[in-house]
Amino acid sequence: MRIWAERTHRWRWPIVIAWAALAVVGGALGGGVFDRAQAVDQLSAQAESMRAERRLQELLPEGPIIFAILRDVDPYDPAIVQATSGVVEKIRALPAVAEVGDLYSGPGGKVGVDERSTLVRVELKPGATEEQTTRVAALLRDLPHAVVGGKPLAEAAFAEQAIADAALGETVAIAALALLLVLVLRWGAIAPLAVAVAAISTTLLALAGLARVTAVSEYTVNVVTLLGLGLAVDYALLMVWRFRERDSETPVEVALETTLRTAGRAVLISGGIVAIAMAGLAAFGEPLLAAMALGGLIVVVVATVAALTLTPAALAVLAPKLAAGPATLILNGKRLPSGTFHSRSTGLLERLAAYAQRRPDTVTIGVVAGLLLLAVPFAGVTLVNSDARALPAAAESRIAYEAYLTNFQRGAPDPVTVVVDAGSGGAAMRDYLNLLHDLPGVDKLELRLDVPPTATVVDLTPARGREAQVVRAAQALPAPGPALVGGPAAELVDYRDAVTGRLPIVLGVLLLATGALLFALTRSVLIPVKALLMNVLTLAAALGLLAAVFGWRLDVTTPVLLFVFIFGLSTDYEVFLLARITEEHRSGQVTEAAVRRGIARTGPVVTVAAAGLIVVFLGFVLGGLTAVREIGVGMAIAIALDVTVVRGLLLPAAMTLLGRWNWWPGGHASTARATSSGEIAHSGLKVR
């Protein structure tokens, strides 16, 4: 680290200029990822429901469907009939249109159950372009009192909204972060903000390049922004805070070496843990998760490299300004000169830790029980696929879809489609159809009549709330030929099965790899185990609270994404605190004193970092997509719980209970400093 510190100090300006140039290029060219981003399938192509969809398309080729609903009209008003007929004739004349259904001149037109609405349905030819789809939608909007919807329009709206949410969240988060960091660090705020901008710009540049050769999901932009802002600020803030502990007589090179050897090592280990978490997300094997994991992995690596290169270079440049600034402005209610550690200051985490160390048994039992209780609501959660209802309330695609469900589908669930490669005329097929009809939870069976004679396609209408039961029963039923079960409910079942099937392996690898990195940091077996258990408790409690906040309905991807994000980011604070606690212990402090001094020294920066992360995540709550809001709220809840209840209470209580066993088998401090013993006696703690 000494050589790296010397070179960073010597080359500080070239390093800063290089990162600035990279950020400018990334800002200019990285925006290309928005134009090249595309929808990525949630499920693997090998999932049964996806194979059923492809087979159905082979048997009954069908292009995209767009529809318009005329609302608050008299469907038989001559003016409405004339206006509708005129638009329908224009649409039928388009070369990309396969069929138009309306109430007056073709199949598929309907009057809504409210008798004040009517449906116009347009099927495009397979392979219709986006431009052709947009042209049809524009003509449909010429209908009186019409709202227009359909899957291609909803997908386009999702992509646009995801990018808009990322831009809004980033703008709000950076503005709020800048204010917070300037209040706390003054000139020191430049380094975390510079690292955040550099990390995001560089990652977007990398994604823009990748988008030329592989599919990049629009949701990846949200992941990059969330993680980039959060990690970059966390990592740079920790290093700035440690650098400011130097006294005015310490040379900048020495202060940089100390910062890199301590805080830099913690950043490197933390970055490794979050990168492992991102790799775990990709290991689930589903295309959408893999696409988001790709962006997440890139931004973690870039943020870590930027923190370890740009931050020390910026500190070397800003050293004269930092020496004159306050160490903290808001956390302890007073300004402390740089390099000053006030042993009797009372930051939030220090106060919590002092309370926990006085009552370790009670606090440990109470916190664990409380977190488990908070997790209970998640047991009753319903996981759903995102459809147009996940768009903002004012989005046309959502309004159209909700009107369709209410007035034309009458609230019935989407059908479960069974595709069998066998003709429908034999006795075996008739018996099979009867068995399908009699399955528990099936309200209605419809046999499609327009399929080739060598195949049979059946639509099962399940009772509400029993869709998954019908899917599993249909999958388990022996068929007279190769059979595939598809439809939205089957896709949800396949996704759940894919995730839960791989979860034990992903979790095992993630725990082992994270435990190994924490062992490298602490040389302890029990501390990594304790840290991992704390992460699980944080995740469970956050999911429980999130389920309650969103009415026990969550997007199917939310728990998996939160599992990875919370696991990675909550470990950040564990690493930050453990690195300093371990440092204090190795310097001769007994466990209780090491815990208290480590939290007292690192607690303020952890509190500021957590506040910054919460600001970032709450910035994304302002977005329009339900899934993005769920992630934002879930992460804000998790960080708030983690930094107060888990790291502020449970960590010091558990380490106090374990005493010298915390450090097994790496040994423990053989002696305690006299000042530490005196402080322990003053607090009424037993020496362990």
Secondary structure, DSSP 8 states (H G I E B T S, - for coil): -HHHHHHHHHTHHHHHHHHHHHHHHHHHHTTHHHHH-B---SS-TTSHHHHHHHHHHHHS----EEEEEEESS-TT-HHHHHHHHHHHHHHHTSTTEEEEE-TTTSTT-EE-TTSSEEEEEEEE-TT--HHHHHHHHHHHTTSTTEEEEEHHHHHHHHHHHHHHHHHHHHHHHHHHHHHHHHHHHGGGGHHHHHHHHHHHHHHHHHHHHHTTTS--BTHHHHHHHHHHHHHHHHHHHHHHHHHTTS-TTS-HHHHHHHHIIIIIHHHHHHHHHHHHHHHHHHHT--HHHHHHHHHHHHHHHHHHHHHHHHHHHHHHHHHHHHHHSBS-SSSSSS--BTT---TT---HHHHHHHHHHHSHHHHHHHHHHHHHHHHGGGGG-EEE---GGGS-TT-HHHHHHHHHHHHTSTT----EEEEESS-SSSHHHHHHHHHHHTSTTEEEEEE-SSS-TT-EEEEEEE-TT-HHHHHHHHHHS--SS-EEEESHHHHHHHHHHHHHHHHHHHHHHHHHHHHHHHHHHH-BSHHHHHHHHHHHHHHHHHHHHHHHHTTTEEETTHHHHHHHHHHHHHHHHHHHHHHHHHHHHHTT--HHHHHHHHHHHHHHHHHHHHHHHHHHHHHHHTSS-HHHHHHHHHHHHHHHHIIIIIIIIIHHHHHHHHGGGGGTBT---S---HHHHHHHHHHT----
